[in-house]
């Protein structure tokens, strides 16, 4: 097992740097001259401003944008390996100073949203499967379908309308205590929960039909015991896989949620930086997100192994 | 394993605890701060707040947070007035002497002197290439503690106006600066000091400067929070999480008014205009076609109905309340019949009866490009599409990111955009870029030698009245030749609770500007 983990970590390193190279070159394909956009967004603050050639050249010199692409990337790579992620084009501050204060806000949001979604989805999924075609089954399937269909930002605004505006129970935006966390977590968690719940339900249904369950019932075991000790562990296998993938998507979903709720995370930092072509910050964000996603998938695979002893890793 | 009863009991207890804590939070919020009136203002800001370096965040640090000030300031009609400089005089074509105000101190007690000004402006010029192009400063010389001599590269009549630019806010060299010269905590001369900047949430905490040279502000504290989403801003102000904000979605304006919030719509020096792909080629090379399009647009309808009053119909590029506006321009009031006549004169006829004009076998079918970053543009583009259809021009609207438009737009297309006429309160800025044959904005090949010489002359004419004559003529030609079509001025909705008093709107601001006369009257009540 240990050898497997080490091998995965080595692969992760390639993935992370591969992602950063890909991002860098994709960014160079985006329309518009980077120097021009930085002048508009960071220096002048007016997107319709057309800088003269002199200004553009001076900005390129100031920020090192004149070099050919591969040299710019190699420069970034060498610096990154030394822990120097460069400075933001927008603020002039070191990229790590931009990312680190915001990282834990996003992680906090992601973890609590994931926990919320699992706490809601798995019990509901199991109950729906066990009491298939009952009232609670139809109700939860309807709600799940609803949240799968509805976009994030709509859910966010409706929640704000109801709980913040009409009932005045929770703040609309911002970061602070638990009361600020509730609405963003529900927004992010609801979509995830919907998918997880449906998957749990179908997985449990499938396992319930298997022979060993019939044997257990024939043996006279209590139904609850069967579900909790025998069925659940096996039903969770496909669910864990999907949840692992969903956590990666969660990081993408935070972009919208963070913007609406003014949540100080890296999702919002990333979208602001893409708009401003703030390449060092974009590279930095992608780098950290790649690390998180690689770690999450590794942990998912390890948990997988514990759930299903038939799986052997080399 | 706990028994079933125990588990249910614990479950109920947990729910009760959660429920009661929520009720407690609710009650606490309602009864809190029933004490004395707090002179604190919470502002919901529309742009992300990333840095407090005045060179990069000039608009925020000078106009909104009021931490720094510039040597020259501007009146609401865009005439100039003394700021940190008491007066200035022109020595020769390229040299200006500025006399600084005496007795002013920076927030940390250091004296405001010419050396500090020189340091501050040179720092800004080194860090921002556009500033150098805007001010054309060649050198700054300190003559004595309160006098400076500026030398410009070329004769530049707009020089004093360029010093109003918010990135040139004066900071003390004793400000906290990092090793690359970025200002981390600016120490300025303004009515408010920076207490704290929370990088992650993008929130500024400001505290009153009791020793401000022009009088103590009434507010004690200001908190500026970044809320980039317009719908979130509307909800925040409605709930009372912020006391003041601007730029809410148009659909919200009526609703917020009905709730008792003060909603003021103010015209700004930002104009929505239609530009053409290429003026040397059909169909736009014929001035009759351009005039026809101008006549075909119902500016009143667009401003009042399409944009719910968030725009004001424009005749020329400059709002009539500004000193530089030529108030005698002939307007292209809505006249679709005249538009059709002009198009017919120019040779466009509907030969096959399908409602679209043709000429030499080609249909008058074009694409109108615009971008999503300014919310009014898309509805406006669609309204224009409908209005042009009425006179026989087929328009397809395409919305894409501003930087992508240039790649897609062809000579036959049009673009709807908004332009700030006054990054600095001087007409040279906009007119030269837009109308000079070598202007930075002039991508459609407009070239008129009279216009060119007027603009070059205006640059070097230093007498204000003579300059006004020059720019009046510039506006006249612009309306005669229609190289661009002016549709409307952007009106910014400013929303505040009725306990916020003393706010005075100044169109010199890029978005909005706070002023030191603001105060809070009465309790901050929330209605619901």
Contacts between the chains, C-beta under 8 A, distances in Angstrom:
chain1	res1	chain2	res2	distance
A	30	B	403	7.9
A	31	B	401	7.1
A	31	B	403	5.2
A	31	B	404	4.1
A	31	B	406	7.8
A	31	B	407	5.5
A	32	B	401	7.8
A	32	B	402	7.9
A	32	B	403	2.8
A	32	B	404	6.8
A	32	B	406	7.8
A	33	B	403	7.9
A	36	B	403	7.4
A	37	B	403	5.9
A	39	B	129	7.2
A	39	B	130	5.7
A	42	B	56	5.9
A	43	B	56	6.8
A	43	B	128	4.8
A	43	B	129	7.3
A	43	B	130	5.2
A	43	B	131	7.6
A	43	B	167	7.7
A	44	B	130	5.3
A	44	B	423	7.1
A	45	B	47	7.6
A	45	B	58	7.3
A	45	B	59	5.5
A	45	B	510	6.6
A	46	B	420	5.5
A	46	B	423	6.4
A	46	B	510	7.4
A	47	B	371	7.9
A	47	B	373	5.7
A	47	B	402	5.5
A	48	B	402	7.2
A	48	B	417	5.6
A	48	B	418	6.3
A	48	B	419	5.4
A	48	B	420	7.1
A	49	B	130	7.6
A	49	B	420	7.8
A	49	B	423	7.4
A	50	B	433	6.9
A	50	B	440	4.3
A	50	B	441	5.0
A	50	B	443	7.9
A	51	B	129	7.8
A	51	B	130	5.9
A	51	B	133	7.5
A	51	B	440	6.9
A	52	B	133	6.0
A	52	B	440	5.2
A	54	B	129	7.6
A	54	B	133	6.3
A	55	B	129	4.6
A	55	B	130	5.0
A	55	B	132	7.7
A	55	B	133	5.0
A	56	B	129	8.0
A	58	B	129	3.5
A	58	B	132	7.2
A	59	B	129	4.9
A	59	B	130	8.0
A	62	B	127	7.9
A	62	B	129	6.7
A	87	B	180	6.9
A	88	B	50	7.8
A	90	B	50	5.7
A	90	B	51	7.3
A	90	B	56	7.2
A	91	B	50	4.9
A	91	B	51	3.9
A	91	B	53	7.2
A	91	B	56	6.5
A	91	B	182	7.4
A	92	B	51	7.1
A	92	B	53	6.7
A	92	B	56	6.8
A	92	B	127	7.8
A	92	B	180	6.3
A	92	B	182	4.0
A	93	B	51	6.9
A	93	B	178	7.4
A	93	B	182	6.5
A	97	B	199	7.5
A	98	B	50	8.0
A	98	B	199	7.6
A	101	B	199	5.3
A	101	B	200	4.3
A	102	B	199	8.0
A	102	B	200	5.1
A	105	B	200	6.2
A	157	B	231	6.3
A	160	B	232	7.6
A	160	B	235	5.7
A	161	B	235	7.7
A	164	B	235	6.7
A	164	B	239	6.3
A	165	B	235	6.0
A	165	B	238	6.6
A	165	B	239	6.4
A	168	B	26	7.4
A	168	B	29	7.9
A	168	B	239	7.2
A	168	B	526	7.8
A	168	B	528	5.7
A	169	B	22	6.6
A	169	B	25	7.8
A	169	B	26	6.0
A	171	B	239	7.7
A	171	B	241	6.2
A	172	B	232	6.5
A	172	B	235	4.7
A	172	B	236	5.4
A	172	B	239	5.6
A	172	B	241	6.0
A	173	B	227	5.9
A	173	B	232	5.2
A	173	B	235	7.7
A	173	B	236	5.8
A	173	B	241	6.9
A	174	B	201	7.3
A	174	B	225	7.3
A	174	B	241	7.3
A	175	B	200	7.5
A	175	B	201	5.4
A	179	B	25	6.3
A	259	B	228	6.1
A	259	B	229	5.4
A	260	B	229	5.2
A	260	B	231	7.5
A	260	B	232	5.6
A	261	B	232	7.3
A	262	B	201	7.3
A	262	B	202	7.9
A	262	B	225	7.1
A	262	B	226	6.7
A	262	B	227	5.1
A	262	B	228	7.2
A	262	B	229	7.5
A	262	B	232	6.4
A	264	B	200	3.9
A	264	B	201	4.3
A	264	B	202	6.9
A	268	B	48	7.7
A	268	B	228	7.9
A	272	B	48	5.2
A	272	B	50	7.6
